[in-house]
């Protein structure tokens, strides 16, 4: 039995290392995906702001943001 304990300990250690590596890889993939989505959302917000400003100017509304905050 004493001979199998070190082997079991090594197997358990390798299993834990592999599991932690998989968790790390999955977390990194999720973080990368989240960063891309945030960047995409930022671009969409910028585009929306440009479109709103493009509609506001011809409508004769100036300083709309200032009027809304007062």
C-alpha positions in Angstrom: 0.0 0.0 0.0 2.9 2.4 0.8 4.1 2.0 -2.8 0.8 3.1 -4.3 0.3 6.2 -2.1 3.1 8.2 -3.8 1.7 7.2 -7.2 -1.8 8.2 -6.1 -0.5 11.5 -4.8 1.3 12.2 -8.1 -1.9 11.4 -10.1 -3.9 13.6 -7.8 -1.4 16.4 -8.2 -1.4 16.1 -12.0 -5.2 16.0 -12.0 -5.3 19.2 -9.9 -2.8 20.9 -12.2 -4.7 20.0 -15.3 -8.0 21.1 -13.7 -6.5 24.4 -12.7 -5.0 24.9 -16.2 -8.4 24.3 -17.8 -10.0 26.7 -15.4 -7.4 29.3 -16.2 -7.8 28.8 -20.0 -11.6 29.0 -19.7 -11.4 32.2 -17.6 -9.0 33.7 -20.1 -11.3 32.9 -23.0 -14.2 34.4 -21.1 -12.2 37.5 -20.2 -11.1 38.0 -23.9 -14.7 37.5 -25.1 -16.0 40.0 -22.5 -13.3 42.6 -23.6 -14.3 42.2 -27.2 -18.0 42.7 -26.4 -17.3 45.7 -24.3 -15.2 47.2 -27.2 -18.1 46.5 -29.6 -20.6 48.1 -27.2 -18.4 51.2 -26.9 -18.3 51.5 -30.7 -22.1 51.1 -30.9 -22.5 53.8 -28.3 -20.2 56.1 -30.2 -22.2 55.5 -33.4 -25.5 56.1 -31.6 -24.2 59.3 -30.2 -23.1 60.5 -33.7 -26.5 59.6 -35.1 -28.4 61.4 -32.3 -26.2 64.4 -32.7 -26.9 64.2 -36.5 -30.6 64.3 -35.8 -30.5 67.0 -33.1 -28.6 69.6 -35.2 -31.1 69.7 -38.0 -34.0 69.8 -35.6 -32.7 73.0 -34.1 -32.0 71.6 -30.7 -28.8 72.9 -29.3 -27.2 72.1 -25.9 -29.8 69.3 -25.4 -27.6 67.7 -22.7 -27.3 70.9 -20.7 -31.1 71.5 -20.9 -31.8 68.0 -19.6 -29.5 68.4 -16.6 -30.9 71.7 -15.4 
